[in-house]
Structures are given as C-alpha cells and as structure tokens.
Amino acid sequence: MHNNQSRRSFLKRASALSVAGVAAPWALNLAAMAEASAATASDYKALVCVFLYGGNDYANTLVPYDGASYAAYQQMRPSFAYANAALSPTVLKPSATPLDSSGMAHAYALAPELAPLLPLFDAGRMGVILNVGTLVQPTTKLQYTNKSVKLPPKLFSHNDQQSVWQSSSPEGATSGWGGRIGDLFESGNGNATFTCVNVSGNAVFMSGKSAVQYQVSTAGSVPLAGLKAPLFGSSACSEALRTLVSQPRAHLLENEYSRVTKRSIDADTVLTGALASSPALATAFPAGNNLADQLKMVARMISAGPALGAKRQVFFVSMGGFDTHDAMLTAHPGLLGGVAGALAAFQQATVELGLADKITTFTASDFGRTMSGNNDGSDHGWGSMHFVMGGAVKGQRFYGTAPVVANGGPDDVGQGRLLPTTSVDQLAATLGKWMGVSDSDLLGMLPSLVNYNVSARNLGFV
C-alpha cells in the first residue's frame, strides 16, 4: 500500500515538475533522489524530544488511581486534585500491573485532557516511564538524607535541571546527549547539517561536539533577509549581498563567520526545495497549537528525509508554561490538552508516512513537582512521569518502579518530591541503543551510565 502511494507521489511530482521551466532539472533530480533513496528508508530512524519547560506536574498528568494512592493524592492537594469520577474514562489498562519497591500494585489514569493519547496506549504504541529524573547513580532515600552519594548539581533549579536533563551537566554545558548521538551518525547522513534539528529555538540537548543544531521555524528554514526576495527590488543587490556575506576571508574569525553563513544559505536552498517536492500531509494537526505546528514541521522534514540524505536524525520541540506554582486548575489542563492534541496528530502523521516504527517520540521536563499543594499549585520537585511513543515502542506498559504516594513515604524527599528510581541516563541509553549506538559509545555519550549495572542500562521499551 505504502509503496503504491510512493510511486503515485513520484509520478505526480514528475508531472508537475515537467512544466516548471528552468528549475525543472534541479527539482526533478531532487525528487528522483528521494525515490532512489527509498530503498534505504528501512535504515532510517529518528528521535523526537518534546520538552515541557517549567517542570510539568507529574501527579496531575498521570494520576494515582488505586484506592490508597488516590486517597493520599486527594489529601495532599485538596484544592486541585481531579475528581475520581472525572478520571474513570482515562484509566490505563496495562498489560502488566505496575509495582512499587515493596511489590504493591498501583493503578493510574491519564488526566482527562490527555484522553487523545489513550488509544495510543491501548494500541501498544505508547508506554509510561515511572519516576524518572536526573541522577548521578542509583540513590536511596537514606543516601540522599545523609548526602553519602553524589547528587545532581543544583537540584530544583529550572535552568540547571533543564541542562542536567539535556546534557548531564548544569547550566553552561556545551553539548547535550541528543547532539552527542548526532556526533555518531552525522557522517552517515548525506547532509550533516540536517542531523540535529531544533524547531523551537536553541537547546543544549541538540549541541554535539561536532554536530551543530540546525534551527528551523514552524514554516521551514529561516532565510537571510534580502536573499529570498530582491533586495531594494534588485536581484543584483541580492546577489552582491550573498557574495559579501559568504565569501572566504583572510581573518580566521571572519572566515568562520562566512563559512557558517554560507552553510545556512545552502541549507535553506536545499531544505526549501526538499519540502516543496514532498507531498502535503493529509493528517490534520490542531490549529492554534504551537507545539502541533512544531511537530508538523518535524513530520514534513522526515517526509523530505530521503531528499536530504538523512538516515539518522534527532529533533527537538518544546512548549513552555509548566511552572505551575498556582492556577493549577485553570492553566495546567489547557497545557495538557495542547500536548495531547499535538502528540496524537504527530503519531498519526508518522503512520501516514509509513515510518511509525522508525520514529520514537518522548516527553521530558525540568523536573516533576511536589505532590503537596502550594495553595492552588505545586512547587519544584525532582522525579516525574513521562511518555514514550512510536511504532517501535513496546507500549501499553509501565517502565520503572511505581512511587509510593505518601507524605514522608519511602520515595518522598520532602513535600511529595519524588526521589527518582529511574535515571535520565537509563532513558537516554535505551533510546541511543535503539538508534544504533554501541555499548562503548553509550558510555562516552552518558558519563554517569557507568554507575549502573549493565542489565539496568536498557529499560526495554524499544
């Protein structure tokens, strides 16, 4: 079915391009390259990080639903806990019951606003990572209390924990583990520029030691003003500007600036042509949803991947507003609704592209938040719950250890802040392994991974 669609798309493009005038030879070659590269599509893989800036509230995202846990949840946040009846339609029915460290069974429901994700979970295309967060090594509550093991630097700080999540280092880090994955695969891509793509600005997660994050907007590449349209109405002026900003220079720093500028101009030309030659997506993305717009651009770039020579790509999208110290009842549900609509549409787009099993998407955030209420919100926390989805995901399952919901309980280091039982490094290693990173390269990519037993380094969700 997909192959027939691809052939029809190629014929449609060829017919359209036959009347495209002088641009036709180049454009037709680009379309042909996509078809010629289709044979290598089976080797394509992409990671998509969806970062929720501000520290997403874990307990009003994945709500404790078994009797004892729900009662404790409701008691610790009486002014903004979801009513039990509101959760009954979104109770998760996993293939295996999640257990806490003592072996007790737990149940969870999605926040009602996340209902669009329920079919993905039920179909085995989405899994849940329980109590995951930044760690240097496996840590018990006693070790945390006694400060007898090394802890992540500057816990509960937004900027630092965002950086530790993305790079294993506090603010000031120069590379992230997404970019370090890119380092390992950029030489195998036809155009290294499109290995690490950020659709939301700038993030250390996407910076490698050699790989450079390529930033695009939701509309595509960001062109240099004056080059797309005639400068002052003159094509000659535009061409003069192009020469001026991209020609080699004698001064080392000036020459590097010109080199980077030329790379940007060239990438804009290639990406604009590749996107124009790719069939429009039929999947409907929610309107007025910036995260959905970002993910739609990711889907469009993946569709154009063969023309870009891409075999391994890492993408980064994000959404802000999750620092919910107050207004949890009014602000947080809308945020979750935006996330759910965007993720569900993106997953459908990967199915449309015939690449659902080649694309793995995961959520991340600064940290979780406190279970105890802060009037009508919650404070900065530590461990959190996150989702992973895609055709390769062994879904309808929970991964990790369920936290005990109890004030001062075995997983609570204060106010319902969860001491993580699964580390970001374990999550990253699992995703990296799926991408094809070797065991030895994983240790170089994730400096704290050596502190975990070999059997614990792969969470097994892909």
N, C-alpha and C positions, 0 to 999 in steps of 0.2 A: 504493500500500500504506500509506504513512505517513498520507496524507490520510484514508483509511478508518479507520485506527486513531484518528486525532484526532477524527473525527466520533463514533465509538463511545464514546471517552472523554468527549466533551462530553455525549452522551445519558446516559451512566452518572452523571455528576456532576449533571446536571439532575434525574434521577430521585431521587438520594439527597438532594439539597437541597430537593426539594419537600416533604419531611416534616421539615425542620429547624426548624420553628417560627418564632419572631420573627426569628431570624438569617437566614432564608432570602432575603429580598430583597437584603440586602447581599452575602451569599455568592454568590447566583445572578448578581448583577451582576458580581462578581469573575470567576466562571467565564466569563461571556459576554464580558467584556473580553479574556480570554485567547484566545477563539475569534475575536473581531473583530480582534485584533492579529495573528492567524496570517498574514494576508496580507503583513505587514511582516517576517515571520520571515526572508525571503530577505536582508534587510538586516542581520540580527543577526551580530555577531562577538564573540568573547571570547578573551582571552589568559589562560593559567593558568601562573603561575610556581611551580615546585616547587623550593624552596631547601633544599639539603642543608648544614646548619650544621656547621661544624668543618673544612671543607676536604676534599672527597672525594678519595680516592686514585685518580688517573686510570689508572695502569698496571694496577691490579687490577680495573678496571671495563671498560676497553676494552684488551684485552691485545695487545701486538705479537705477530704470529703468523708473519710471513715469517722465513725461516731466520736471517739475520744479526741482525735485530731481536730475535727471541725469545732467541737465544743471549746477547745483551747484557743483555736484561731478566733472564734467569735468573742471569747472573753478578752483576748489581748488587743482586739481592735473593734470595740463595740460600735463605734460611730461610722465605720465604713466597711464592715465585713459584708460579703454577699449573703443574701438570704438563701437558706438551704433549698427552698423551692425553685429559686432562680437558676440554681446550678444543675438541677436534675436532668435537663436536656443535654448537658455537655459533659456528663460523667464519662470518663475514659474507661474503656473496657480492654485492658491489655491482654496479650497472650500469656503473660506471666505476671503474677502479683508482685508489686514492688515491696521490698522488705527493708526494715531498718537494721541497725547493727546488732540488735538483740534477736532478730528473726521475726519480729512482729510485722504483720501485714498492714499495708496502707492503701488508701484509695484517693484518687484525685479527680477533680473536674476542671475543665478549662473555664476561664472567665467567660460569661455569656457572649461578650463581644468577639471572642475568638472562635465562635461557632463555625465560621467558614473553614477552619482547619480540622474540624472533627472528621470530615470524610477522608482527609489525607491520612490521619492517624488510623482510622478504621480500615483503610485500604492497604495499610502496611507501608505507606510512603513517608511517614513522619514518626520520629522517636523523640523521647524526652530524656535529657541529661539531668540527673538529680544532683543538687547541691554541689555545683561546680564553681570553682573560683581560683584566685591566684594563691599559689603555694610554692614554697621552695622545696619541700619534701613532705612526705606523709606526716601529719601532725595531730597529736591527741589534744584533748582539752587540757589535761594536766601539763603537757609540754608547753602549750600556749600560756597557761596561767603562770608557770614557773619560768617562762622565757628561756627554756632549755634547748630550743632548736631555733635555727634561723627562720625568720618570718619575712614575708614580702615587705619591702620598704614602704613606709608612709601609708599604712592601711587607712581606709575610709576617706582618702583624699581623691577628689574627682580626677584631676589631671594626672596624678601619679598612678592611680589604679587603672585608668584608661590605658596609660602607657605600659604598665606591667602586663595587663591583659593582652595587649597587642604586640609586645616586644620582649617580655620577661625582664624589663628594666624600667626604673621610674622615669619621670619626665626628663627629657634631654637625650633619650636613646636615639641612636642614628639608624637603626634598622629594626624591622618587625618580622615575625615569623611568616607572615604572608609573603613579604618581599624576599625572605631567605628561601622560601620554596621557589619563588620566581628565579632566584640566582641559579638554582639547579637545573632549570628547564628552559631558560631563555635561549640557549644556544641551539635547542632543537626546534624552535619556532622559526618560521620563515621570516618574520619581522619581530625582533626582540622588543621593540617599542610597545607592542600590544600584549606583553606577558602579564603585567600588573596594571590593572585599570581601575581608577578611582572615579566614581560618578558623583561623589559628594564633597569634593574639595581636596583636603590633604590629611593623611593619617600615617603615623609611623608604621602601622601594620603593613603598609604596602611598599615601604622602602627596603630594598635589599642592599647588599654590599656592592653588587654590580647592577642589579636590576633597578630601574628607575620607574616610579609610578607615573603612568600616563593619565592625566586628568582630562575628563570629558564632562560636558554638561548633559542634561536630560535631552537636549536637542542634537547632541553629537559633539564633534570636535570643536574646540574653541579657537577660531581663526584669528590671525593677527589683523588688527584693524587696518584697512587700506589695501589689503591684498585680495579680498574676495570681490569687492566692488571697485571700479575705477577710482583712484584717489584724485580728488578735485575734478572728477569727471574725465580723467585721463588715464588710459591704460599704460602709457609710457611712464607716468608718475608712479603707478603701482609697481611696474617692473623695476624702476630705479630704486624704489624702497626695498623691494625684495633683494636686490643685489647689495644694497647698502648694509642691510641687517644680517646677511648670511655669508658674505664673502670672507675668505680667510684673512686673519690679521697677524701681524708680527708679534704683538704683545700677547703673552701667554693667557692672561685672564680675558682679554678682549677676544682672542681666538676661540676660547672655550665657550664664551657667551654666544659668539656667532655660530659655533657648531651646534649648540643646543637649540638656538633659534631656527637654524636650517632643518634640524631634525623635527621640530614642531611643525614647520611649514610642510615638509614632506609627508609627515604623518597625517596632517589634516587632509592633504590631497588624496592619500591612499584610503583613509577611513571614509571620507565623504563619498568617494566612488564606490567603495565596497557596500556601504549602507544603501546607496541609491540602486545598486544592482540586486539587492536582496529582496525577495518577495515581502510584501507587507504582512505583518502578523494579523491573524484573524482573531486571536484571543483578545477579549475586551478587558482592559485594565481600568480600575476605578478612576473616575475623574476627580480633580481637586485633591489628589493624593500624591504628594511629592515623592514619597517612598515608592509608590507604584510607578511613577514616572521614571525614577532611577532604575528600577528593576526592568522596566520595559526597554530602556536603553541597553541594559546588560543582555537581555534576550535578543535584541537587534544585533548587537555586536557578536554574540555567539552564532547567530544565523549567518553573519558575514565572516565567521571564523575561517572557513576554508580559503576565502579570497585573501584573508590577512595572513595565511600561512600558520595559523595558530593550532598547536596540539595540546598545550597546557596553558591555562590562564587562571589568574586569581583576580577576583573582582571585590570591590568594597563599596557598599552603600550604607547610608545611615539615616537616622531620624533622631531629633532632639526632643526635649521637653519632659524627660523621665525623672527629673529631680523633684519628686512629689512630696515635699515637706508638708504640703497642705492641699486642700481641694482634691483629695483622692477620689471622692465620689463623682466629681464633675469633670476632672481633667483626665484621669487615667483611663476610664472606659473608652473615651474617644481616641486616645493614643493606640490602645489595643485594637480597636476597630480598624484603624488605618493600617496597622501591621498585618492583621489577618487578611484584609482585602488584597493588599499588595502581595503577600506571600502566596495566597491561593491562586491569584492570577498568574504569577510568575511560574508556579509549578505547572499550571495548565499550558503556559507558553512552551515550557520545555517538552511537554508531551507533544504539542503541535509540531515542534521542530524535530521530533523523533530522537531527542537526545536526553530524555529524562534520566536515564541510568548513567549519563556521563556528567551530570551536574549535581553537586551536593551543596546545599544551602544551609547555613547555621546562623543562629542568633547569638549575640554577645552584648555585654554591657559593662559599665564601670565596675559594678558590684550589685549585690542584692540589697535589700533594705531591711530594717528592723521589723520583726513581727509585732512588737509592741507599738501601739499607736502614739503618734505625736500630735495630739488633739485630732485634727482631721487629715493627717498624713503620716508619713513614716520617715525615719532618719536613715543615714548612710549605714549600710551593712557590709556583708562580705560574700558568703556563698549565695548562689542563686540557681534558678531552674532555666534551662534553655532548650530550644528545639533544633532538631536537625532533620532536613527533609530532602527527598530526591528518590529517583528510581532505584539507586543502589543501596539506599538505606534499609536496614532490617527494622522496619517500623512496627507500630502497634506494640511497642515495648518501652520500658523504662531502663535506663542505664545508670549505674551507680547505686549508692545507698540512700534510702529514704531517710530524711531527718526526722527526729522526734520533735513534735510540736509541744513544747512545754517551757514555761518560764523558768530559766535556770537549768534546763534539761541537758542531757549529755552532748548535744550538738549546738548549744546556745552559749556564746561567749559574752552575752550581755544584751538585754532588751530584744532578744529574739534574733540577734545577729548569728547567722549560721557559720560555724567552723567548717570550711569545705572538706568534703570527703573524696571529691574527685578534683584533680588539678587541671588548669588550663593546658599544661604541658601534655597531659594524657589525651585531652581532647585534640590538641594540635597534632600530636604524634599519630593518632588514629586517622585524621584527615590526611596528613602527609604521607602515611603509608599507602593509603588508597590512591593518592596521586602518583605513587611510584617512587617515593623517596626511600632510599636504602636505610637499613638499621643504623649503619655507621654515620650516614649523613643526618639522620634524625638527631643523634647525639650532638652533632655540631650545630644543628639548627635550633635545638632546645637545650640550653645549658643545664637546666635543672632535671632533665629527664633521667640522667644517670642515677639520681637518688631514688628511682622507682625500680622495683623488680621487673625483669624482662617480661614476665607474664602479665604485669599490670599496665604495661605501656600502651597496649591496644585495647580500647574499650569494646571493640567488636561490633559497632553499629553500622559499619560498611564493610 
